Amino acid sequence: MQSSRFTLCYRRGSPLRNHARLALLVGTMVLLVCSGCDVQRRKSDAELGLNPQQAAGRRLYDQYCDRCHEPYLARAKKGRSLHGVFKKQFLSQSGMPANDQRVGEMILTGRNMMPAFGQVMSQQQVQDLLAYLHTL
């Protein structure tokens, strides 16, 4: 008797099954809203006030860096956030000066878990990427 009642309650299209789906959907939505998601609409290059070189650097960042480094938030992904990387005198992990020369070397040769991009980026692309990093 119990199993037939269970079958009736969870048959396709039954009101109880529909309520269970609705409750699951609402619960999932509440969880997403309350989890502190940092989902925001991505600003355009113009909204960020990027010049053509910085915009080119942003495209390179999206292609090579974004999967590991957060650009606008302080939280880390696989690698440290690059938010404000040039606003400090020294790089936080290595202690090296936060300047174009040192950061450019790290982009070209890699460091620890970061791969080297010297074989895939031209010197101009590195300069474009550095120009964009200065806007973070």
CORFEN-V171474 format. One line per field, one symbol per residue. ss: DSSP state (H for helix, E for strand, - for the rest). phi: phi as a letter, one per 40 degrees, with the letter a starting at -180 (. if undefined). burial: b if it has 9 or more other ideal C-beta (glycine too) atoms within 8 Angstrom, else e. A space follows every 10 residues. Layout:
BEGIN
ss: ???
phi: ???
burial: ???
END
This chain:
BEGIN
ss: -HHHHHHHH- ----HHHHHH HHHHHHHHHH HHHH------ ----HHHH-- -HHHHHHHHH HHHHH----- ---------- ---------E ------E--H HHHHHHHHH- E--E------ --HHHHHHHH HHH---
phi: .ccccdcccb cdgcdccccc cccccccccc cccccgdbcb ccccdcccgc cdcccccccc ddcbbccbbc cbbcccbcbc cbcgdccbcb ccccgcdcbd ccccccccbg afccccbccb bccccccccc ccdccc
burial: eeeeeeeebb eeebeebbeb eeeeeeeeee eeeeeeeeee eeeeeeebeb eebbbbbbeb beebbbeebb beeeeebeee bbbebbebee beeeeeebee ebbbebbbeb eeebeebeee beeebbbbbb bbbebb
END
